[in-house]
Amino acid sequence: MADQISSLRRILQQNKTIAIVGLSPSWHRPSYFAASYMQSHGYRIIPVNPRADEILGERCYPDLESIDKPVDMVDCFRRAEEMPALAERAIDLGAKSFWVQLGLVSPDARALCEKSGLDYVEDRCVKIEHARLFGGLGWCGVNTGVISARRPQLP
C-alpha cells in the first residue's frame, strides 16, 4: 500500500499537463468537477470532446490524435471497452501516464501501458487522489481533518 501511495504521489507531482478524454462541458458532471479541481490546483487541462469547442477556458480537441502539444497524462472518462484503443493513442502521443477513472478497469490497457513504460492507474479518481494525498479535502467536500470510515460516537 505504501508503494502504491508513493507511486500515486509521484505521478501527480510529475504530470502537470492532463488530456481529459470525455471531459463534459456540463458543470454538474464528474469529469468537469475533477478537471476544474485539477485546473485550480495548477494543472494544465486539455479537454478532449468532439462535441465542444472550449471547456474551462481551454481549446477542446476532438480526439487525442489532434492534440499538438506535449501531454503528461491521459485521464479517461469513457467506457472500459474503449480503454485499450485510448491507451494506444496515449502511447503514440508520448504521454507518461494513463489514468482510468473510478469504477473502470482494463487488463488490456494495463498490459499495453506496462509494455510501453507508461504509469497506469485504474479505478481511481484523479481529483479524489490529489485531495487525499495533497490536502485538498476542503475544496467543495468534507474538511474534518480526519480520513476515516468510522462513524463518530454519539454523546
Rosetta blueprint (number, residue, H / E / L):
1 M L
2 A H
3 D H
4 Q H
5 I H
6 S H
7 S H
8 L H
9 R H
10 R H
11 I H
12 L H
13 Q H
14 Q H
15 N L
16 K L
17 T E
18 I E
19 A E
20 I E
21 V E
22 G L
23 L L
24 S L
25 P L
26 S L
27 W L
28 H L
29 R L
30 P H
31 S H
32 Y H
33 F H
34 A H
35 A H
36 S H
37 Y H
38 M H
39 Q H
40 S H
41 H L
42 G L
43 Y L
44 R E
45 I E
46 I E
47 P E
48 V E
49 N L
50 P L
51 R L
52 A L
53 D L
54 E E
55 I E
56 L L
57 G L
58 E E
59 R E
60 C L
61 Y E
62 P L
63 D L
64 L H
65 E H
66 S H
67 I L
68 D L
69 K L
70 P L
71 V L
72 D L
73 M E
74 V E
75 D E
76 C E
77 F L
78 R L
79 R L
80 A H
81 E H
82 E H
83 M H
84 P H
85 A H
86 L H
87 A H
88 E H
89 R H
90 A H
91 I H
92 D H
93 L H
94 G L
95 A L
96 K L
97 S E
98 F E
99 W E
100 V E
101 Q L
102 L L
103 G L
104 L L
105 V L
106 S L
107 P H
108 D H
109 A H
110 R H
111 A H
112 L H
113 C H
114 E H
115 K H
116 S H
117 G L
118 L L
119 D E
120 Y E
121 V E
122 E L
123 D L
124 R L
125 C L
126 V H
127 K H
128 I H
129 E H
130 H H
131 A H
132 R H
133 L H
134 F H
135 G L
136 G L
137 L L
138 G L
139 W L
140 C L
141 G L
142 V L
143 N L
144 T L
145 G L
146 V L
147 I L
148 S L
149 A L
150 R L
151 R L
152 P L
153 Q L
154 L L
155 P L
